[in-house]
Amino acid sequence: MVGVINLFISVLKTPTLPSAQSDVALLDMVAGHFAHMEFVTSSELAFPFTREVAILARSTVKKAKENSSSVIVPTNRENEQLELDPTSLVPVSSPPLCVLEYCLLLL
């Protein structure tokens, strides 16, 4: 379970790494293993946390991919650029969330 948590935190901290997709796949595999254990033990051993972690990691990587395709537009000032969201053309200025802030937003 500690490995799941460490991998989850790693994905939350760096969702744009090339390995993020395979990390999410590993979290899915672990969730499947625990789901199998729940089935075999007639729900005596249930670990829904692993499935929830995999879902959160997947959505984080998906959002990071969507945000990484933002457009860079030059501004009037010299050597300064403004990052824009291509869907709404609104400046993307919010800093990345830490793990605790991200989890609190999901509650």
C-alpha positions in Angstrom: 0.0 0.0 0.0 3.0 2.3 0.7 4.1 1.8 -2.9 0.7 2.8 -4.2 0.7 6.0 -2.2 4.3 6.9 -3.3 3.4 6.3 -6.9 0.2 8.3 -6.5 2.1 11.3 -5.0 4.8 11.0 -7.8 2.0 11.2 -10.4 0.4 14.2 -8.7 3.7 16.1 -8.4 4.8 15.4 -12.0 1.9 14.5 -14.2 3.6 15.6 -17.4 6.4 13.1 -17.2 6.5 10.6 -20.1 6.2 7.8 -17.5 3.0 9.2 -16.0 0.8 7.1 -18.3 2.6 3.9 -17.3 2.5 4.9 -13.7 -1.3 5.3 -13.9 -1.5 1.9 -15.6 0.4 0.4 -12.7 -2.0 2.0 -10.2 -4.8 0.4 -12.3 -3.2 -3.0 -12.0 -2.8 -2.7 -8.3 -6.5 -1.6 -8.0 -7.4 -4.7 -10.0 -5.4 -6.9 -7.7 -7.1 -5.5 -4.7 -10.5 -5.9 -6.4 -9.7 -9.5 -7.0 -8.8 -10.0 -3.4 -12.2 -8.4 -2.4 -14.0 -10.9 -4.8 -12.1 -13.9 -3.5 -12.7 -13.1 0.1 -16.4 -12.3 -0.4 -15.9 -8.7 0.4 -14.2 -9.4 3.7 -11.1 -7.6 2.5 -12.1 -4.4 0.7 -9.7 -1.7 -0.4 -11.7 0.9 -2.4 -8.9 3.4 -1.7 -6.7 1.9 -4.5 -9.4 2.4 -7.2 -10.0 6.0 -6.0 -6.3 6.7 -6.2 -6.0 5.3 -9.7 -9.0 7.4 -10.8 -7.6 10.6 -9.3 -4.1 9.9 -10.9 -5.7 9.3 -14.3 -7.7 12.5 -14.2 -4.6 14.5 -13.0 -2.6 13.2 -16.0 -5.4 13.9 -18.4 -5.8 17.5 -17.1 -2.0 18.0 -17.3 -2.0 16.9 -20.9 -4.8 19.3 -21.7 -3.1 22.2 -20.0 0.3 21.4 -21.6 -1.2 22.2 -25.0 -1.8 25.8 -24.1 -0.8 28.5 -26.5 2.1 31.0 -25.9 1.3 34.5 -27.2 3.8 37.3 -27.3 2.9 40.4 -25.3 3.6 44.1 -25.8 6.6 44.0 -23.4 10.0 43.0 -24.6 10.9 39.2 -24.1 7.8 38.5 -22.0 5.2 35.9 -23.0 1.7 35.3 -21.7 0.4 31.8 -21.5 -3.2 31.4 -22.6 -5.7 28.6 -22.4 -6.5 27.7 -26.0 -10.1 26.9 -25.3 -11.0 30.2 -23.6 -8.0 32.4 -24.3 -7.9 33.3 -20.6 -4.4 33.7 -19.1 -3.3 30.6 -17.1 -1.8 32.2 -14.1 -2.6 29.8 -11.2 0.4 28.0 -9.7 0.3 24.2 -9.6 -1.5 22.7 -6.6 0.3 20.7 -4.0 -1.1 17.2 -3.1 -3.0 18.4 -0.1 -4.7 21.3 -1.9 -5.6 19.0 -4.8 -7.1 16.4 -2.5 -9.1 19.1 -0.6 -10.5 20.4 -3.9 -11.9 16.9 -4.6 -13.8 16.7 -1.3 
